[in-house]
Amino acid sequence: MLLGLRWIDVDLTRGRVAIRQTLVMVDGKPAMAEPKTAKGRRSLMLAPEVLEVLRAHRAHQAAERLSWGADYIDSGLVITTEDGRPMHPETLSGLFVRQARRVGLPPIRLHDLRHSVASILLARGVHPKVVSELLAMPRLR
């Protein structure tokens, strides 16, 4: 879901994101596909903190586009390599592990964040049904 997210599906003004495609690996290469289920195709609200990060990321990506010039590949994706190509899932996982180490987190996989978020939400009093629905969302591919 995350690696297939396009900027045209992100509404920074209304604070929403539409999930319309996912990145899948086909013969070792990234390709776009529709979500596997109807529930996978949906619109989500974004927290103000997420919107702030997305705005900063968009500005950073625009700077990369300028520095690469004509060699930049405009995939329209939110998460890309520095030259605009779709990012391989293993690359994102590796970046996450290195960043987690850098900030002193114990060894954790990107996928493990789903469970960490669930525990935090429950501890903060979020209704279990809401947490359950969040966990039922399609996993990162």
SULTA-V949474 format. One record per residue. SS is DSSP state (H for helix, E for strand, C for the rest). BURIAL is I if it has 16 or more other ideal C-beta (glycine too) atoms within 10 Angstrom, else O. Layout:
{{SS;BURIAL} {SS;BURIAL}}
//
This chain:
{{C;I} {H;I} {H;I} {H;I} {C;I} {E;O} {H;O} {H;O} {H;I} {E;I} {E;O} {C;O} {C;O} {C;O} {C;O} {E;O} {E;I} {E;O} {E;I} {C;I} {C;I} {E;I} {E;I} {E;I} {E;O} {E;O} {C;O} {C;O} {E;O} {E;I} {E;O} {E;I} {E;O} {C;O} {C;I} {C;O} {C;O} {H;O} {H;O} {H;O} {C;O} {E;O} {E;O} {E;O} {E;O} {C;I} {C;O} {H;O} {H;O} {H;O} {H;I} {H;O} {H;O} {H;I} {H;O} {H;O} {H;O} {H;O} {H;O} {H;O} {H;I} {H;O} {H;O} {H;O} {H;I} {H;O} {H;O} {H;O} {H;O} {H;O} {H;O} {C;I} {C;O} {C;O} {C;I} {C;O} {E;I} {C;I} {C;I} {E;I} {C;O} {C;O} {C;O} {C;I} {C;O} {E;I} {C;I} {C;I} {H;I} {H;O} {H;O} {H;I} {H;O} {H;O} {H;O} {H;I} {H;O} {H;O} {H;O} {H;I} {H;O} {H;O} {C;O} {C;O} {C;O} {C;O} {C;O} {C;O} {C;O} {H;I} {H;O} {H;O} {H;O} {H;O} {H;O} {H;O} {H;O} {H;I} {H;O} {H;O} {H;I} {H;O} {H;O} {C;O} {C;O} {C;O} {C;O} {H;O} {H;O} {H;O} {H;I} {H;O} {H;O} {H;O} {H;O} {C;O} {C;O} {C;O} {C;O} {C;I} {C;I}}
//
